[in-house]
Amino acid sequence: MILRRRASRPDTDGREAPPVSVGDNSGDIWSGRTTLRWRLSLLTFAVVSLAVGLMTFLTYLTVSAVLTSGVDRDLEQLSEVLLEKTLDPFYLINLDAKIQLFKSYNPETRVAVSPPGWSFSRGDAIPVGGDLRGAGDTTEAVFRTVGGERIMSKTDSLGATIVLARDMHDTHQLITTLGTLLLVITALGTVLAIAAGLVVATAGLTPLKRLQKAVDYVADTDDLRPIAVQGNDEIAQLTSSFNAMLGALQESRTRQSQLVADAGHELKTPLTSMRTNIELLMMLNQPGAADRISAADRQDLERDVMAQMTELSTLIGDLVDLAREDAAETTMESVDLDEVIVSSLERVRRRRPDLDFDADLAPWTLTGDQFSLGRATLNLLDNAAKWSPPEATVQVRMTPLADDRIQLTVADSGPGIPEEERERVFERFYRAAESRSQPGSGLGLAIAKQTVTRHGGTIRIAEAAGGGALVIVELPGQPQVTPSR
């Protein structure tokens, strides 16, 4: 397993990666073409105009139907009166006079009467536009509009038929006037809809304008303080999300600044020491200076330089790994944790062949970054090996706690860690007084904790049965399924 790999670049030619796109805007004809204020104005205008237009149209239809229905009811009532009179023989004696009398009381109505058994009618000649009398045996009134007149025909059970016609000119004129008035109202409503759209859009976008000014202020001044949240609406939620982003950015900058400061401090000491030794070696290489120290001292000096270079390389590697943990989220994949630990054990055994690594592992799979997990487990094993004396034993155990949780323990045979320092050892570059004489950068446990936390786990330190340090790690996942044969 490779425990050091090159960071991937977003683009092979060094160009910046394209911006993140959330959702598909390919079908949005307004996307990027009009302002949000204009879109809200158009939307409000469309909704209000549609409501006003629909209400106007329904009002026109309703009033027209009500007026026509009123004429129909009036004609039907008159026809019922006339049909009753056709049953009176005395009424039929002077039918023409009776019809004229009827028309004197109803001057806007024309009438034709066909008493029972008659094959002709008396009264006005009414163009019915068809055979209104031939409606079968029904006694229901039949209505029709012909030539601007509303015509009604009704036949009783004895065969008497009354045909009435009323001029609809006044009614149509009233309906036309109403339609014109409604069109004017619609036009005024449309104008009001435009004004309402602008007002609603302006009022609705005012919080967004405030948020935009705050964002511009952050961009111009680099001030990452949170923006004041007002209310609990969608704009407030957007502001809260932006504040969360500012918090993450501030935290990232703080970690970056802390890493740079710590790295500068930690690199200064080995670089100064190595520079002093190299300058001393350069002086000894000058003519006549070789006899100033013995060959043994010179070899010790050269070994010191090599050891310092190794220490510096280790420190730089730890810094790179720590910076990698602080970087953007890496690609997660299915990882066999037991295989990662086996690979780390192979590496640490080569470094400390004098130790006995007693490992009891369980097949376990989790979703994570194999490189980071390998580096973290190697750091734990290296730390245990560093503090264990020769011929000692380092115990490694994997114990499932549940179907979705496993515990990894690493116990060394060293002096252990005092209880008051068990939390501080996870801090970057922290080294206890007893460990300052030992090689290392003080980053191993910090990297391990950061990796475990990023994978949804926990890490803590306790005391082993033999008095050494016991590192307890809990990680999520599931047991590895062994294929059935």
C-alpha positions as CSV (number, residue, x, y, z in Angstrom):
1,M,0.0,0.0,0.0
2,I,1.3,3.5,-0.9
3,L,1.2,5.8,2.0
4,R,2.4,8.9,0.2
5,R,0.8,9.9,-3.1
6,R,0.8,13.0,-5.2
7,A,-2.2,15.4,-4.8
8,S,-4.5,15.3,-7.8
9,R,-4.9,18.6,-9.8
10,P,-8.3,19.8,-10.9
11,D,-7.1,20.3,-14.4
12,T,-4.0,19.0,-16.2
13,D,-3.1,22.2,-17.9
14,G,-3.3,24.3,-14.7
15,R,-6.5,26.0,-15.4
16,E,-9.1,26.6,-12.7
17,A,-11.8,23.9,-12.4
18,P,-15.3,24.9,-13.7
19,P,-17.7,26.3,-11.2
20,V,-20.0,23.9,-9.4
21,S,-23.5,23.7,-11.0
22,V,-26.5,22.8,-8.8
23,G,-29.4,21.6,-10.9
24,D,-30.1,21.7,-14.6
25,N,-30.9,25.1,-16.0
26,S,-30.9,24.1,-19.6
27,G,-34.7,24.3,-19.8
28,D,-35.0,27.7,-18.1
29,I,-35.5,30.3,-20.8
30,W,-35.1,33.1,-18.2
31,S,-31.9,31.8,-16.7
32,G,-29.2,34.5,-17.0
33,R,-31.3,36.6,-19.4
34,T,-33.4,38.7,-17.2
35,T,-33.1,40.1,-13.7
36,L,-34.8,38.5,-10.8
37,R,-36.8,41.7,-10.2
38,W,-38.1,41.7,-13.8
39,R,-39.0,38.0,-13.5
40,L,-40.9,38.5,-10.3
41,S,-42.7,41.5,-11.9
42,L,-43.7,39.5,-14.9
43,L,-44.8,36.6,-12.7
44,T,-47.0,38.9,-10.6
45,F,-48.3,40.6,-13.7
46,A,-49.2,37.3,-15.3
47,V,-50.9,36.0,-12.2
48,V,-53.0,39.1,-11.6
49,S,-53.8,39.6,-15.3
50,L,-54.9,36.0,-15.5
51,A,-57.1,36.4,-12.4
52,V,-58.7,39.6,-13.6
53,G,-59.2,38.3,-17.1
54,L,-60.7,35.1,-15.9
55,M,-63.0,36.9,-13.5
56,T,-64.1,39.4,-16.2
57,F,-64.8,36.6,-18.7
58,L,-66.8,34.6,-16.1
59,T,-68.7,37.8,-15.1
60,Y,-69.6,38.5,-18.7
61,L,-70.9,34.9,-19.3
62,T,-72.8,34.9,-16.0
63,V,-74.6,38.2,-16.6
64,S,-75.4,37.2,-20.2
65,A,-76.8,33.9,-19.0
66,V,-78.8,35.6,-16.2
67,L,-80.4,38.2,-18.5
68,T,-81.3,35.6,-21.1
69,S,-82.7,33.3,-18.4
70,G,-84.8,36.1,-17.1
71,V,-86.3,36.7,-20.5
72,D,-87.0,32.9,-20.8
73,R,-88.7,32.8,-17.5
74,D,-90.9,35.8,-18.4
75,L,-91.9,34.2,-21.7
76,E,-92.7,30.9,-20.2
77,Q,-94.9,32.5,-17.5
78,L,-96.8,34.4,-20.2
79,S,-97.2,31.2,-22.3
80,E,-98.7,29.3,-19.3
81,V,-101.3,32.1,-18.8
82,L,-102.2,32.0,-22.5
83,L,-102.4,28.2,-22.6
84,E,-104.9,28.2,-19.7
85,K,-107.0,30.7,-21.6
86,T,-107.2,28.6,-24.7
87,L,-109.2,26.1,-22.7
88,D,-112.0,28.8,-22.3
89,P,-114.3,28.7,-25.4
90,F,-115.4,32.2,-24.8
91,Y,-111.8,33.3,-25.1
92,L,-111.5,31.8,-28.5
93,I,-114.7,33.5,-29.8
94,N,-112.8,36.8,-30.3
95,L,-109.2,35.5,-30.3
96,D,-107.8,38.3,-32.4
97,A,-109.1,41.0,-30.0
98,K,-107.7,39.0,-27.0
99,I,-104.3,38.8,-28.7
100,Q,-104.3,42.6,-29.3
101,L,-105.3,43.1,-25.7
102,F,-102.4,40.9,-24.6
103,K,-99.9,42.9,-26.8
104,S,-101.2,46.1,-25.3
105,Y,-100.0,45.0,-21.9
106,N,-96.8,43.4,-23.4
107,P,-95.8,45.7,-26.2
108,E,-92.3,44.2,-26.5
109,T,-93.7,40.7,-27.1
110,R,-95.1,39.2,-30.2
111,V,-97.5,36.3,-29.9
112,A,-99.0,33.5,-32.0
113,V,-101.8,31.2,-30.6
114,S,-102.8,27.8,-32.0
115,P,-105.8,26.5,-29.9
116,P,-106.3,22.7,-29.5
117,G,-107.3,21.1,-32.7
118,W,-106.4,24.0,-34.9
119,S,-104.1,23.5,-37.8
120,F,-103.2,27.2,-38.0
121,S,-102.4,30.0,-35.6
122,R,-103.7,33.4,-35.0
123,G,-101.6,36.5,-34.2
124,D,-98.2,37.5,-35.4
125,A,-96.2,35.7,-38.0
126,I,-93.1,34.6,-36.1
127,P,-90.1,33.2,-37.9
128,V,-89.2,30.3,-35.6
129,G,-86.2,29.0,-37.7
130,G,-87.6,25.5,-37.6
131,D,-90.6,23.5,-36.4
132,L,-91.0,24.4,-32.8
133,R,-94.3,22.8,-32.6
134,G,-93.0,19.4,-33.7
135,A,-91.3,18.6,-30.4
136,G,-93.2,15.4,-29.9
137,D,-95.4,14.9,-26.9
138,T,-93.4,17.0,-24.5
139,T,-95.0,20.0,-22.8
140,E,-91.6,21.6,-22.0
141,A,-90.9,25.0,-23.4
142,V,-88.6,25.2,-26.4
143,F,-86.4,28.3,-26.8
144,R,-84.5,29.6,-29.8
145,T,-82.8,32.8,-30.8
146,V,-83.7,33.9,-34.4
147,G,-82.9,37.3,-36.0
148,G,-82.2,39.1,-32.7
149,E,-85.4,37.8,-31.1
150,R,-85.8,35.3,-28.3
151,I,-88.5,32.8,-29.4
152,M,-90.3,30.4,-27.2
153,S,-92.8,27.7,-28.1
154,K,-94.8,25.7,-25.6
155,T,-97.5,23.1,-26.2
156,D,-99.9,21.7,-23.6
157,S,-101.2,18.2,-23.3
158,L,-104.3,19.0,-25.4
159,G,-102.2,20.2,-28.4
160,A,-102.6,24.0,-27.9
161,T,-99.4,25.8,-28.8
162,I,-98.3,29.3,-27.8
163,V,-95.3,30.9,-29.6
164,L,-93.9,34.1,-28.1
165,A,-91.1,36.3,-29.5
166,R,-89.3,39.1,-27.7
167,D,-86.9,41.6,-29.2
168,M,-83.5,41.2,-27.4
169,H,-82.0,44.4,-28.7
170,D,-82.1,46.1,-25.3
171,T,-80.7,43.0,-23.6
172,H,-77.9,42.7,-26.1
173,Q,-77.1,46.4,-25.8
174,L,-76.9,46.0,-22.0
175,I,-74.7,42.9,-22.4
176,T,-72.5,44.8,-24.9
177,T,-72.2,47.8,-22.6
178,L,-71.3,45.4,-19.7
179,G,-68.7,43.8,-21.9
180,T,-67.2,47.1,-22.8
181,L,-67.1,48.1,-19.1
182,L,-65.5,44.8,-18.2
183,L,-62.8,45.3,-20.9
184,V,-62.0,48.7,-19.4
185,I,-61.8,47.1,-16.0
186,T,-59.5,44.4,-17.4
187,A,-57.2,47.1,-18.9
188,L,-57.1,49.0,-15.6
189,G,-56.5,45.7,-13.8
190,T,-53.6,44.9,-16.1
191,V,-52.0,48.3,-15.5
192,L,-52.5,47.8,-11.7
193,A,-51.0,44.3,-12.1
194,I,-47.8,45.8,-13.7
195,A,-47.6,48.3,-10.8
196,A,-48.3,45.6,-8.3
197,G,-45.7,43.4,-9.8
198,L,-43.0,46.1,-9.5
199,V,-44.0,46.9,-6.0
200,V,-44.1,43.2,-4.9
201,A,-40.8,42.5,-6.7
202,T,-39.1,45.5,-5.1
203,A,-40.4,44.7,-1.6
204,G,-39.6,41.0,-2.0
205,L,-36.0,41.7,-3.2
206,T,-35.2,44.2,-0.5
207,P,-33.8,41.5,1.9
208,L,-31.8,40.1,-1.0
209,K,-30.4,43.6,-1.7
210,R,-29.3,43.8,2.0
211,L,-27.8,40.3,1.7
212,Q,-26.0,41.3,-1.5
213,K,-24.5,44.4,0.1
214,A,-23.3,42.3,3.1
215,V,-21.7,39.7,0.7
216,D,-20.1,42.5,-1.3
217,Y,-18.7,43.9,1.9
218,V,-17.3,40.6,2.9
219,A,-15.7,40.2,-0.6
220,D,-14.3,43.7,-0.5
221,T,-13.0,43.8,3.1
222,D,-12.2,40.1,3.6
223,D,-14.1,40.4,6.9
224,L,-15.5,37.0,7.7
225,R,-17.7,37.9,10.6
226,P,-21.3,36.5,10.4
227,I,-24.0,38.5,8.8
228,A,-27.0,39.5,11.0
229,V,-30.0,37.2,10.5
230,Q,-33.4,38.9,10.4
231,G,-36.6,36.9,10.7
232,N,-37.0,33.2,9.9
233,D,-38.1,33.3,6.2
234,E,-36.2,31.9,3.2
235,I,-33.9,34.9,3.1
236,A,-33.0,34.3,6.7
237,Q,-32.3,30.7,5.9
238,L,-30.1,31.7,3.0
239,T,-28.2,34.1,5.3
240,S,-27.7,31.4,7.9
241,S,-26.3,29.1,5.1
242,F,-24.0,31.9,4.0
243,N,-22.9,32.4,7.6
244,A,-22.2,28.7,7.8
245,M,-20.0,29.0,4.7
246,L,-18.2,32.0,6.2
247,G,-17.6,30.0,9.4
248,A,-16.2,27.1,7.4
249,L,-14.0,29.5,5.5
250,Q,-12.8,31.2,8.7
251,E,-12.1,27.9,10.3
252,S,-10.1,26.8,7.2
253,R,-8.1,30.0,7.3
254,T,-7.4,29.6,11.0
255,R,-6.2,26.1,10.5
256,Q,-4.1,27.2,7.6
257,S,-2.6,30.0,9.6
258,Q,-2.0,27.8,12.5
259,L,-0.4,25.1,10.3
260,V,1.9,27.7,8.7
261,A,2.9,29.1,12.1
262,D,3.5,25.7,13.7
263,A,5.4,24.5,10.6
264,G,7.6,27.5,10.6
265,H,8.3,27.1,14.3
266,E,9.0,23.3,14.1
267,L,11.1,23.6,10.9
268,K,13.3,26.3,12.3
269,T,15.0,24.1,14.9
270,P,16.1,21.2,12.7
271,L,17.1,23.6,9.9
272,T,19.2,25.7,12.2
273,S,21.0,22.6,13.6
274,M,21.5,21.1,10.2
275,R,22.8,24.3,8.8
276,T,25.3,24.6,11.7
277,N,26.6,21.1,11.1
278,I,26.8,21.6,7.3
279,E,28.7,24.8,7.8
280,L,31.1,23.0,10.1
281,L,31.7,20.3,7.6
282,M,32.3,22.9,4.9
283,M,34.9,24.5,7.1
284,L,36.6,21.2,7.7
285,N,36.8,20.6,4.0
286,Q,39.0,23.7,3.6
287,P,42.8,23.2,3.2
288,G,44.5,22.7,6.5
289,A,41.3,22.3,8.5
290,A,40.9,18.6,8.3
291,D,43.2,17.9,11.3
292,R,41.2,20.1,13.6
293,I,38.9,17.2,14.7
294,S,39.4,13.5,14.7
295,A,38.0,11.1,12.1
296,A,35.6,9.7,14.7
297,D,34.2,13.1,15.5
298,R,33.8,13.8,11.8
299,Q,31.9,10.6,11.3
300,D,29.6,11.5,14.2
301,L,29.0,14.9,12.7
302,E,28.1,13.4,9.3
303,R,25.8,10.9,11.1
304,D,24.1,13.9,12.8
305,V,23.6,15.6,9.5
306,M,22.0,12.5,8.0
307,A,19.8,12.0,11.1
308,Q,18.7,15.6,11.0
309,M,17.9,15.2,7.3
310,T,15.8,12.2,8.1
311,E,14.1,14.0,10.9
312,L,13.4,17.0,8.6
313,S,12.1,14.7,5.8
314,T,9.8,13.0,8.4
315,L,8.5,16.4,9.6
316,I,7.9,17.6,6.1
317,G,6.0,14.4,5.3
318,D,3.9,14.8,8.4
319,L,3.1,18.4,7.5
320,V,2.1,17.3,4.0
321,D,-0.2,14.7,5.4
322,L,-1.7,17.1,7.9
323,A,-2.3,19.7,5.2
324,R,-3.9,16.9,3.1
325,E,-6.3,16.2,5.9
326,D,-7.2,19.9,6.0
327,A,-7.7,20.1,2.3
328,A,-10.9,19.5,0.3
329,E,-12.8,16.3,0.8
330,T,-11.2,13.3,-1.0
331,T,-13.0,10.6,-2.9
332,M,-14.4,7.9,-0.5
333,E,-14.4,4.3,-1.4
334,S,-15.0,0.9,0.1
335,V,-11.9,0.0,2.3
336,D,-11.0,-3.2,4.0
337,L,-9.8,-2.0,7.4
338,D,-8.1,-5.2,8.3
339,E,-6.1,-5.2,5.1
340,V,-5.0,-1.7,5.8
341,I,-3.8,-2.6,9.3
342,V,-2.0,-5.7,7.9
343,S,-0.1,-3.4,5.5
344,S,0.8,-1.0,8.3
345,L,2.0,-3.9,10.4
346,E,4.3,-5.1,7.7
347,R,5.9,-1.7,7.5
348,V,6.4,-1.2,11.2
349,R,7.8,-4.7,11.6
350,R,10.5,-3.9,9.1
351,R,11.4,-0.9,11.3
352,R,11.3,-2.7,14.6
353,P,12.1,-6.4,14.0
354,D,13.0,-6.7,17.7
355,L,9.4,-6.3,18.8
356,D,6.6,-8.8,18.8
357,F,3.4,-7.5,17.2
358,D,0.5,-9.6,18.5
359,A,-2.4,-8.9,16.1
360,D,-5.9,-10.3,16.3
361,L,-7.9,-8.7,13.4
362,A,-11.4,-9.1,12.2
363,P,-12.7,-8.6,8.6
364,W,-14.3,-5.2,8.5
365,T,-15.3,-2.8,5.6
366,L,-16.0,0.9,5.8
367,T,-16.4,3.7,3.3
368,G,-13.4,6.0,3.5
369,D,-10.0,7.2,2.2
370,Q,-7.6,4.2,2.2
371,F,-4.5,6.4,2.1
372,S,-5.6,8.5,5.2
373,L,-6.6,5.3,7.1
374,G,-3.3,3.7,6.3
375,R,-1.3,6.7,7.4
376,A,-3.3,6.9,10.7
377,T,-2.9,3.3,11.6
378,L,0.8,3.4,10.7
379,N,1.2,6.4,13.0
380,L,-0.5,4.6,15.9
381,L,1.7,1.5,15.4
382,D,4.9,3.7,15.0
383,N,4.0,5.5,18.2
384,A,3.6,2.2,20.1
385,A,6.8,0.8,18.6
386,K,8.7,4.0,19.5
387,W,7.8,3.7,23.2
388,S,8.2,-0.1,23.6
389,P,11.5,-1.4,24.7
390,P,13.4,-4.2,22.8
391,E,11.8,-7.7,22.9
392,A,8.6,-6.2,24.1
393,T,5.1,-6.9,22.7
394,V,2.7,-4.5,20.9
395,Q,-0.9,-5.8,21.0
396,V,-3.3,-4.9,18.1
397,R,-7.0,-6.0,18.5
398,M,-10.1,-5.5,16.4
399,T,-13.3,-6.1,18.3
400,P,-16.8,-5.6,16.7
401,L,-19.0,-3.6,19.1
402,A,-22.2,-3.9,17.0
403,D,-23.2,-4.6,13.4
404,D,-22.1,-1.1,12.4
405,R,-19.3,-0.3,14.8
406,I,-15.8,-1.8,15.5
407,Q,-13.1,-1.1,18.1
408,L,-9.4,-1.0,17.2
409,T,-7.0,-1.0,20.2
410,V,-3.2,-0.6,20.1
411,A,-1.4,-1.3,23.4
412,D,2.4,-0.8,23.8
413,S,4.8,-1.8,26.6
414,G,6.1,1.7,27.3
415,P,5.8,3.9,30.3
416,G,2.3,5.1,29.4
417,I,0.8,8.6,29.1
418,P,-0.1,10.5,32.2
419,E,-3.9,11.1,32.5
420,E,-3.5,14.9,32.5
421,E,-1.8,14.7,29.1
422,R,-4.0,12.2,27.3
423,E,-6.0,14.9,25.6
424,R,-3.1,17.2,24.8
425,V,-1.2,14.5,22.9
426,F,-3.7,14.8,20.0
427,E,-2.7,18.5,19.6
428,R,-0.4,19.4,16.7
429,F,3.3,19.5,17.6
430,Y,2.6,18.7,21.2
431,R,5.3,16.6,22.9
432,A,5.4,15.7,26.5
433,A,8.5,16.4,28.5
434,E,9.5,12.7,28.5
435,S,9.2,12.4,24.7
436,R,11.3,15.4,23.7
437,S,14.4,13.3,23.6
438,Q,12.7,10.8,21.3
439,P,12.6,11.3,17.5
440,G,9.3,12.5,15.9
441,S,7.4,15.6,15.0
442,G,4.5,15.5,17.4
443,L,2.1,15.2,14.5
444,G,1.4,11.5,14.4
445,L,-1.5,11.3,16.9
446,A,-2.9,14.6,15.6
447,I,-3.1,13.1,12.1
448,A,-4.6,9.9,13.4
449,K,-7.3,11.8,15.4
450,Q,-8.1,14.0,12.4
451,T,-8.5,11.0,10.1
452,V,-10.6,9.0,12.6
453,T,-12.9,12.0,13.2
454,R,-13.3,12.6,9.5
455,H,-14.4,9.0,9.1
456,G,-17.1,9.3,11.8
457,G,-15.1,7.7,14.5
458,T,-13.6,8.5,17.9
459,I,-10.2,8.0,19.5
460,R,-9.0,8.2,23.1
461,I,-6.1,7.0,25.2
462,A,-6.3,4.8,28.3
463,E,-3.8,2.7,30.3
464,A,-2.9,-0.8,29.0
465,A,-2.9,-3.8,31.3
466,G,0.9,-3.8,31.4
467,G,1.1,-0.1,32.3
468,G,1.7,1.2,28.8
469,A,-0.4,3.4,26.6
470,L,-3.6,2.0,25.2
471,V,-5.1,3.8,22.1
472,I,-8.8,3.0,21.6
473,V,-10.3,3.8,18.2
474,E,-13.9,3.3,17.2
475,L,-15.0,3.4,13.6
476,P,-18.3,2.8,11.7
477,G,-18.7,0.2,8.9
478,Q,-19.9,-3.4,8.6
479,P,-18.4,-6.9,8.8
480,Q,-16.8,-8.0,5.6
481,V,-19.0,-10.6,3.9
482,T,-17.1,-13.8,2.9
483,P,-18.3,-15.2,-0.4
484,S,-20.0,-18.6,0.0
485,R,-18.5,-21.5,-2.0
